[in-house]
Amino acid sequence: MLSKRGSQLPGRELFVADAGLFALGRFAAGLPFAVCLLLFVCFLLFAFCCLLGIWFLLFGFCRYRVRMERLALPLFMQPLMVERVWGGNQLGKLFGKHLPPGKVIGESWELSDRVNAQTLVSGGPLDGATLGQVREQAPRALLGAQLAARKPKSFPLLAKFIDAGQDLSVQVHPDDAGCQRLGLPDRGKTECWVVLHATPGARIQRGLKAGVSRAGFEQALRDGKIEAVLHFFEVRAGDCIAIPPGTLHAIGAGIVLAEIQQNSDVTFRVYDYNRPGLDGKPRPLHLKEALETFCFERLAEGYFQGDMRPDTVAGARVNLGPRCRMTTLLKGRYFDLRRVELQSGAQVLPEREADTPALLMFLSGRGRLGGRAVQAGQTVLLPADLPRDTRALLATEGEAPLVWLESVPTPEA
């Protein structure tokens, strides 16, 4: 009978459809009622989930973007622990960092916006967002109008705590022009250090001994006696050292410091004590690139204001009030750096230029920022859009002063 009915229809498609519906009806009729009901409920749940997903895409994402674009709260950052062959594993003891077991941790990347190294926002409405996501979705609110207008591909600064259990390699970094000349896609690296802890006799290497020429340096390299021509000096907690690009430098064993730098990871290694890396193999040297980068005659000029020839920077101190002292350590082409000490029982709004972000690295003490607890070892980013009200108010807790470093990117960063 089906074939007879099918012969009377205008097309084969209707016959196939009709047969399919008939077969489906027979299949459904043969199923228990409970199974049919279960299938119907599953269909309803599937439809509901689809509608919910569409609602989130249309409305939830828009609400998230609006919240992101305002950035009306400080951004507490979750650091990245980085294993280094020379690491000292002291950051847990000094700053309460959670160090992964079995690893030799030498660096805590406190704020990083790099493709392979993104720090996350910790807590608040943007909890779990990467710094890169915040920058991409709210560039004006995060960076301010001047920096955002340049459409940067990353946040301009990178900040770390460095723990040297052994001497670091002798190395040098290029400037922006040097990276372009060498065909490197990264930025140059202007940096500075603030020593937080140093064992007695701990040393920093910066530049060459007086009177050492390029020819003398190259001869020392060939003879394997490079340490004999390097300039070393002892450091203690509180010392600030400027490292313009083109400066040969190394951090010595027994030093823990804060590093603020351009957002770059370009390093040309000159000497590494014949030390194997974490993989057991010798770490590569970059002598050709280093010799093209190293400034032999004098420190590169124009990267920091003032005379950078002394080993350490004294800074200029001002009082922001009877119980708050601020020391301007460096004013540079790419960032300015200040140290602030807030006495017990005091509160203050952090000093920062209008429409500019500020990075706070807490060094000692306890307090509250925008209603959230802060302590030594934490890093907080103040977006350019953050209002200067109680949401940015810093207050101490306990008897010890609250001390932090405050770095601010410049329009040229």
C-alpha positions in Angstrom: 0.0 0.0 0.0 2.9 2.3 0.7 4.2 1.8 -2.8 0.8 2.5 -4.3 0.4 5.7 -2.3 3.9 6.7 -3.2 3.3 6.3 -6.9 0.5 8.9 -6.6 2.8 11.6 -5.1 4.5 14.2 -7.3 8.1 13.4 -6.1 10.3 10.7 -4.6 11.3 13.1 -1.7 7.8 13.1 -0.3 7.7 9.3 -0.4 11.0 9.1 1.5 9.8 11.6 4.1 6.5 9.9 4.6 8.2 6.5 5.0 10.6 8.1 7.5 7.8 9.5 9.6 6.0 6.2 9.5 9.1 4.4 10.7 9.7 7.0 13.4 6.1 6.7 14.6 6.4 2.9 14.8 9.7 3.3 16.7 8.2 5.8 19.2 5.1 3.6 19.6 7.3 0.7 20.5 9.1 2.6 23.3 7.9 2.7 26.9 6.2 5.8 28.0 8.9 6.6 30.5 11.6 6.5 27.9 9.7 8.9 25.6 9.1 11.2 28.6 12.8 11.2 29.4 13.7 12.0 25.8 11.3 14.9 25.8 12.7 16.3 29.0 16.3 16.0 27.6 15.1 18.0 24.6 13.7 20.7 26.8 16.9 20.9 28.8 19.0 21.1 25.6 16.8 23.9 24.3 17.0 25.8 27.6 20.9 25.5 27.6 21.0 26.9 24.1 18.8 29.8 25.1 20.9 30.4 28.2 24.1 30.4 26.1 22.7 32.9 23.7 21.6 35.2 26.6 25.1 35.1 28.1 26.8 35.9 24.8 24.4 38.8 24.1 24.0 40.2 27.6 26.5 38.7 30.0 29.6 39.5 27.9 28.3 43.1 27.4 27.9 43.5 31.2 31.4 42.0 31.7 32.9 44.5 29.2 31.1 47.5 30.8 32.5 46.4 34.2 35.9 45.9 32.7 35.9 49.3 31.0 35.4 51.1 34.3 38.2 49.6 36.3 37.2 51.4 39.4 39.1 49.2 41.9 42.8 48.3 42.4 43.9 45.2 40.6 45.6 42.7 43.0 48.0 40.6 40.9 48.7 36.9 41.2 52.5 36.3 40.6 54.2 33.7 38.4 56.9 31.6 40.1 59.8 31.1 37.7 62.5 28.4 38.2 66.1 29.4 37.7 69.3 27.4 38.0 70.7 30.1 40.3 67.5 30.5 42.4 67.6 30.7 46.2 64.1 29.7 47.3 64.0 32.6 49.8 60.8 34.3 48.5 58.6 32.0 50.6 60.4 32.9 53.8 60.7 36.6 53.1 57.4 37.3 51.5 55.2 34.3 52.1 55.2 33.2 48.4 53.9 29.8 47.7 56.8 28.0 46.1 56.2 24.8 44.1 57.9 21.8 45.8 60.9 20.4 44.1 61.6 23.6 42.1 64.5 26.1 42.5 62.6 29.4 42.3 64.7 32.4 41.4 62.0 34.9 40.2 58.5 35.9 41.1 57.0 37.8 38.1 54.7 40.1 39.9 53.3 41.9 36.9 53.7 40.5 33.4 51.8 41.0 30.1 53.7 38.7 27.8 52.4 36.1 25.4 53.9 33.2 27.3 53.7 34.8 30.8 50.5 36.4 31.9 49.8 37.4 35.5 46.2 37.1 36.6 44.0 39.4 38.6 43.3 38.0 42.0 39.9 38.6 43.6 37.4 41.3 42.8 35.0 41.4 39.8 37.8 40.6 37.4 39.2 37.6 39.3 41.0 35.3 36.9 41.4 37.7 34.1 44.9 38.0 32.6 46.6 41.4 32.5 46.5 41.1 28.7 42.7 40.6 28.7 42.3 43.7 30.9 44.5 45.8 28.5 42.8 44.5 25.4 39.2 45.1 26.7 39.8 48.3 28.6 42.9 50.0 27.3 41.8 53.6 28.1 40.7 52.7 31.6 43.9 50.8 32.4 46.6 52.8 30.6 45.2 56.3 30.3 44.6 58.3 27.2 48.2 58.9 26.1 49.4 55.3 26.4 46.2 53.8 25.1 46.4 56.0 22.0 49.5 54.2 20.9 47.6 50.8 21.0 50.4 48.9 22.8 50.5 45.2 22.4 51.5 44.7 26.0 51.5 46.6 29.3 54.7 48.7 29.1 56.4 47.5 32.4 57.4 44.2 33.8 58.1 43.8 37.6 59.8 41.0 39.5 61.2 39.9 42.8 64.5 38.2 42.2 66.2 35.8 44.6 69.8 35.0 43.8 71.0 31.9 45.6 74.0 31.9 43.2 75.7 34.5 41.0 73.7 35.3 38.0 75.3 35.3 34.6 77.2 38.4 33.3 74.8 39.9 30.7 73.7 42.9 28.8 70.4 44.1 27.3 69.9 46.2 24.1 67.8 49.3 23.8 64.8 49.6 21.4 67.0 50.6 18.5 69.3 47.7 19.2 66.5 45.2 19.0 65.4 46.7 15.7 68.9 46.6 14.3 69.3 42.9 15.3 65.9 42.0 13.9 64.4 41.1 17.3 60.6 41.5 17.7 60.9 42.5 21.4 61.4 45.9 23.1 64.8 47.0 24.6 65.4 46.6 28.3 66.0 49.5 30.6 65.8 48.4 34.2 66.6 49.2 37.8 67.0 47.3 41.0 66.1 48.0 44.7 67.9 45.7 47.1 65.6 44.2 49.7 68.0 41.7 51.4 71.7 41.1 51.1 74.0 38.8 53.0 77.3 40.4 54.3 79.7 40.9 51.4 77.1 40.3 48.7 78.0 42.1 45.5 76.6 43.6 42.3 78.5 43.7 39.0 78.0 46.8 36.9 80.3 47.8 34.1 84.0 47.4 33.8 86.9 48.5 36.0 88.3 51.9 35.3 90.7 52.0 32.3 89.6 48.7 30.7 89.2 49.1 27.0 87.2 47.1 24.5 90.4 45.4 23.4 91.2 44.5 27.0 87.8 43.2 27.6 87.9 41.0 24.5 91.3 39.7 25.5 89.9 38.8 28.9 87.1 36.9 27.2 89.6 34.9 25.1 91.7 34.1 28.2 88.8 33.1 30.3 89.6 35.9 32.9 86.6 38.1 32.4 86.0 38.5 36.2 89.3 40.2 36.5 88.1 43.2 34.4 84.6 43.5 35.8 83.6 46.2 38.3 82.0 44.8 41.5 80.6 46.7 44.6 79.0 45.5 47.8 75.3 46.3 48.4 72.9 46.4 51.4 69.1 46.6 51.8 67.7 49.9 50.4 70.3 50.4 47.7 68.9 51.4 44.3 70.9 50.6 41.1 70.1 51.9 37.6 70.9 49.6 34.7 70.6 51.5 31.4 70.6 49.4 28.2 74.1 48.5 27.1 75.4 48.1 30.7 77.2 44.9 31.5 75.8 43.7 34.8 75.1 40.7 37.1 73.4 40.1 40.5 75.6 38.3 43.0 74.7 35.4 45.3 72.9 36.3 48.6 70.8 39.2 47.1 67.0 39.5 47.0 65.8 42.6 45.1 62.9 44.1 43.3 63.3 44.7 39.5 61.3 47.2 37.5 62.0 47.2 33.8 60.6 47.7 30.3 58.5 44.8 29.2 61.2 42.9 27.5 62.9 39.5 27.9 66.0 40.0 25.7 69.2 39.0 27.4 72.7 38.5 25.9 74.7 36.3 28.1 78.4 37.0 28.2 79.7 34.7 31.0 78.0 32.0 33.1 80.8 30.4 35.2 80.7 27.3 33.0 77.5 26.4 34.8 75.0 23.9 33.4 71.3 24.9 33.1 68.3 23.2 34.6 68.5 20.6 31.8 72.1 19.8 32.7 73.5 21.3 29.5 75.7 24.5 29.3 73.6 27.6 28.9 74.3 29.4 25.6 76.4 32.6 25.4 75.6 35.4 23.0 79.0 37.1 22.6 78.5 38.5 19.1 75.3 40.2 20.1 76.7 41.3 23.4 79.7 43.0 21.9 77.4 44.9 19.5 75.3 46.0 22.4 77.7 46.8 25.2 78.6 50.5 25.8 82.3 50.4 26.4 83.2 54.1 26.9 80.4 55.2 29.3 76.9 54.4 30.4 74.2 55.0 27.8 72.7 58.4 28.4 69.1 59.6 28.2 67.5 56.7 30.0 67.5 58.1 33.5 67.8 61.7 34.7 70.8 62.7 36.7 74.3 61.3 37.0 74.2 57.5 36.7 77.9 57.0 37.1 77.8 56.3 40.9 77.1 52.7 41.8 73.9 53.5 43.6 71.2 56.2 43.4 70.6 58.4 46.5 67.1 59.7 45.6 65.3 62.8 46.8 63.1 62.6 49.8 59.9 64.6 50.4 57.2 64.4 53.1 53.7 63.8 51.9 52.5 64.5 55.4 53.6 64.2 59.0 53.6 60.4 58.9 54.4 59.6 55.2 57.7 60.0 53.5 58.3 59.5 49.7 61.7 59.2 48.1 62.0 59.7 44.4 64.6 57.1 43.4 64.6 57.5 39.6 63.0 59.5 36.9 63.5 57.8 33.6 62.5 57.8 29.9 60.2 54.8 30.4 59.2 54.9 34.0 59.6 56.8 37.3 60.3 55.0 40.6 59.5 56.1 44.1 59.8 54.5 47.6 57.0 55.3 50.1 57.0 54.7 53.8 53.7 55.2 55.7 54.0 55.2 59.5 51.7 53.2 61.8 48.2 54.6 62.1 48.5 56.8 59.0 46.7 56.7 55.7 47.3 58.3 52.3 46.2 58.4 48.7 49.1 57.1 46.6 50.8 59.8 44.6 50.4 59.4 40.9 50.0 61.5 37.8 46.5 62.1 36.5 45.3 59.6 33.9 48.3 57.3 34.5 48.5 53.8 36.0 50.8 53.0 39.0 52.3 49.8 40.1 52.7 49.2 43.9 55.1 46.5 45.1 54.8 46.1 48.9 58.1 45.5 50.7 57.2 45.4 54.4 54.4 45.9 56.9 50.7 45.3 56.6 47.8 47.5 55.6 44.6 47.9 53.6 44.1 49.3 50.1 40.6 50.0 48.9 39.2 47.8 51.8 41.4 44.8 51.0 44.4 43.6 53.0 47.9 44.1 51.7 51.2 42.8 53.0 54.9 42.5 52.1 55.4 40.7 48.8 52.1 41.7 47.2 51.8 43.7 44.1 48.8 45.9 43.1 48.1 47.7 39.9 46.2 51.0 40.1 44.4 51.6 36.8 44.6 55.1 35.3 40.8 55.3 35.7 40.9 54.5 39.4 39.2 57.4 41.3 41.2 59.2 44.0 38.8 58.3 46.8 38.5 55.6 49.4 38.9 52.9 46.7 42.5 54.0 46.4 43.1 54.8 50.1 46.1 53.1 51.8 46.2 52.7 55.5 48.6 50.8 57.8 47.7 48.0 60.2 49.8 47.0 63.2 52.8 48.8 64.6 55.2 48.5 61.7 55.3 51.0 58.9 53.9 50.0 55.5 56.6 50.4 52.8 56.2 50.0 49.0 57.8 50.8 45.7 55.6 52.8 43.3 56.5 52.7 39.6 54.7 54.8 37.0 55.1 54.4 33.2 55.8 57.5 31.3 54.1 58.5 28.0 57.1 57.1 26.1 57.0 53.7 27.8 
